[in-house]
Amino acid sequence: MLASLLALLGYQLGAPLGAQLRAPQPTMQQTFSLNSFPLPGPIQPVNSQALVKLAKADESTKGGLFLATENAEKPREGVVVAVGEGRVHPDTGVIMPVGVKVGDLVLLSGDVGEQVEYCGSAHQFIADESILGVFEGGVSGSPESFRPLRDLLLIKLAESATSTSSGIAIAVGDNDAAPQGEVIAVGPGRQTSMGGVAPMDVSKGDNVMFQSFAGSDVTLVGGKYKVVSASDCIAKW
């Protein structure tokens, strides 16, 4: 699965895994460009930005305009090729490090960030806050390998009720899912102003109810999932 994923992302399958995933390094043969503009060397994101090489679900026109493929599902995946040093907290001056590293396979939050052509392929600059999580080991689509960032939760959605307690049938649409489910994975917690991590009050295995329309829908193996902030949860049991 990992080999097919890396082929999808455009990395050479014959090369060692570490060499494929690390950021481009300057060589005698390699040239660097951003939106067809030549660069003297590899680009470096600043602050809390990460540069992600996108999976090839988003195609571009011959003129270089990027078009979202009609059947492409959001959020999207990609491999981190460069990261900034982190943002400085405005009140404390503490550097808040980026939560991902070069080589991570990450899940992105919708159509946020700045999409560019870097070294001839589709990349996206995206803030750390808009990255939902990391697939550990590069295993795409697996809920067991997904590690949420910050205070995010991976929730397996409960099936919607088809009748009331008194037996009255309820019409349920294909996209109607109850705003509740089982917590499959939990992020480490949101960073505090002093660079620490705030404790989470939701644990793996909890069932939670969250605010309607909160979070990002995610299609993973084994059912329908949502990535939701713990702050959007209303109750647990």
C-alpha positions in Angstrom: 0.0 0.0 0.0 2.8 2.4 0.9 4.5 1.7 -2.5 1.3 2.6 -4.4 0.8 5.7 -2.3 4.3 6.9 -3.0 3.9 6.2 -6.7 0.7 8.3 -6.5 2.6 11.1 -5.0 5.2 10.9 -7.8 8.2 9.6 -5.8 10.5 7.1 -7.4 9.8 3.6 -6.1 13.3 2.3 -6.6 15.0 4.8 -4.3 15.3 4.2 -0.5 12.3 5.4 1.5 14.1 8.1 3.4 15.6 9.5 0.1 12.2 9.6 -1.5 10.5 11.5 1.3 13.0 14.0 2.4 13.0 17.6 1.0 14.8 18.2 -2.3 18.5 18.7 -1.9 20.5 20.8 -4.3 22.6 18.8 -6.8 24.4 19.5 -10.0 21.4 18.3 -12.1 18.5 19.6 -10.0 17.0 23.0 -10.5 14.4 24.6 -8.3 11.4 26.7 -9.4 8.3 28.2 -7.8 5.4 28.8 -10.3 7.9 28.5 -13.1 10.1 31.2 -11.5 13.7 29.9 -11.1 15.1 29.7 -7.5 18.7 29.6 -6.4 18.0 26.7 -4.1 15.3 24.8 -2.2 12.5 26.9 -0.7 12.1 27.4 3.1 8.7 28.0 4.7 8.6 30.5 7.5 6.7 30.7 10.8 4.2 27.9 11.2 4.0 27.1 7.5 4.6 23.7 6.0 5.2 22.8 2.3 3.3 19.7 1.3 3.6 17.7 -1.9 0.0 16.9 -2.8 -1.3 13.5 -3.9 -2.3 13.7 -7.6 -6.0 14.2 -7.0 -5.7 17.9 -7.9 -4.8 18.3 -11.6 -3.6 21.4 -13.4 -4.4 22.7 -16.8 -1.8 23.0 -19.5 -1.6 26.7 -18.7 -0.7 25.9 -15.1 -4.0 26.7 -13.5 -4.9 24.1 -10.8 -8.3 22.5 -11.0 -9.8 20.3 -8.3 -10.8 16.9 -9.8 -14.6 16.5 -9.6 -14.4 13.2 -7.8 -11.6 14.2 -5.5 -12.6 14.0 -1.9 -11.6 16.6 0.6 -9.6 16.7 2.9 -6.5 15.8 0.9 -3.3 14.0 1.6 0.3 14.9 0.9 3.9 14.5 2.0 5.7 17.2 4.0 8.8 18.4 2.1 9.7 21.4 4.3 8.6 23.1 7.5 9.0 26.5 9.2 10.6 27.0 12.6 7.3 27.8 14.2 5.4 30.9 15.2 6.2 33.2 18.0 3.4 33.6 20.6 2.5 37.3 20.7 2.1 37.4 24.4 5.0 35.3 25.7 7.5 35.3 22.9 7.7 31.5 23.1 8.3 29.7 19.8 5.4 27.3 19.1 6.9 24.6 17.0 5.2 23.1 13.9 3.6 19.7 14.8 4.8 17.8 11.7 8.2 17.0 10.2 9.7 16.4 6.8 8.6 13.0 5.4 5.3 12.9 7.3 2.2 11.8 5.3 -0.4 14.3 6.4 -4.1 14.9 6.1 -5.0 18.5 5.1 -8.1 20.5 6.1 -10.1 21.2 2.9 -9.2 24.0 0.5 -7.0 26.1 2.8 -3.5 27.3 2.2 -1.7 28.5 -1.0 -1.4 26.0 -3.8 1.7 26.4 -5.9 3.8 24.6 -8.5 7.1 23.7 -7.0 9.8 22.0 -9.0 7.2 21.0 -11.6 4.6 19.4 -9.3 1.6 20.5 -7.2 2.5 21.6 -3.6 0.6 23.5 -1.0 1.8 25.9 1.7 -0.4 25.3 4.7 -0.4 26.6 8.3 0.2 24.0 11.0 -3.3 24.8 12.4 -4.8 23.5 9.2 -3.2 20.1 9.2 -5.5 17.5 10.7 -3.1 14.8 11.4 -0.3 12.3 10.4 -0.6 8.8 9.0 2.1 7.0 11.0 4.4 4.8 8.9 2.9 6.4 5.7 -0.1 4.1 5.8 -2.8 6.0 4.0 -6.5 5.5 4.8 -6.0 3.5 8.0 -7.7 4.8 11.1 -5.3 2.7 13.2 -2.3 4.7 11.8 -3.9 8.1 12.0 -2.5 10.5 14.7 -4.5 13.7 15.2 -2.7 16.9 15.9 -3.3 19.4 18.7 -6.7 18.9 20.4 -8.2 17.1 17.5 -10.1 13.8 17.7 -10.7 11.1 15.1 -14.3 9.9 15.6 -16.0 7.0 14.0 -19.5 8.2 13.4 -22.5 6.4 14.8 -25.1 5.2 12.4 -28.1 7.4 12.3 -31.3 6.2 14.0 -34.0 5.0 11.6 -36.8 5.1 14.0 -37.8 6.9 17.3 -38.2 5.1 20.6 -41.9 4.8 20.0 -41.3 3.1 16.6 -42.0 6.0 14.2 -39.8 5.7 11.1 -37.3 8.4 10.4 -36.3 9.3 6.8 -32.5 9.3 6.8 -30.6 10.7 3.8 -27.2 9.4 2.6 -25.4 12.4 4.1 -27.3 12.4 7.4 -25.0 11.3 10.2 -25.6 11.8 13.9 -23.2 14.2 15.4 -21.8 11.6 17.7 -19.5 8.5 17.7 -16.6 6.7 19.2 -13.3 8.3 19.7 -10.7 6.3 17.8 -7.6 8.5 18.2 -6.8 11.6 20.3 -4.3 14.4 19.7 -1.7 15.4 22.3 -3.6 18.6 23.3 -3.4 22.2 22.2 -0.2 24.1 22.9 -0.3 26.7 25.7 1.2 30.2 25.6 4.3 28.9 27.4 4.9 26.1 25.0 3.4 23.3 27.0 0.4 21.1 26.2 -3.0 21.5 27.7 -4.5 18.2 29.0 -7.3 16.5 27.0 -10.6 15.7 28.8 -11.6 13.1 26.2 -9.9 9.7 25.8 -9.7 7.0 23.2 -12.7 4.8 23.5 -15.0 7.5 24.8 -18.3 8.1 23.0 -18.9 11.8 22.4 -21.5 14.2 21.0 -20.3 17.2 19.1 -21.8 20.3 17.6 -23.6 19.8 14.3 -21.5 20.7 11.2 -18.3 20.8 13.3 -15.2 19.1 12.0 -14.0 17.6 8.7 -15.5 14.5 7.1 -12.9 11.8 6.5 -13.2 8.6 4.5 -11.1 5.8 6.0 -11.2 2.1 6.0 -14.1 0.7 8.0 -16.7 3.4 8.0 -17.4 7.1 8.1 -15.2 9.3 10.3 -14.9 12.9 11.3 -11.9 14.9 12.7 -13.3 17.2 15.3 -11.8 19.6 17.8 -12.3 18.6 21.5 -13.6 22.1 22.1 -16.5 21.3 19.8 -17.6 18.3 21.9 -20.8 18.7 24.0 -20.9 15.5 26.0 -19.2 12.2 26.5 -20.2 8.8 28.0 
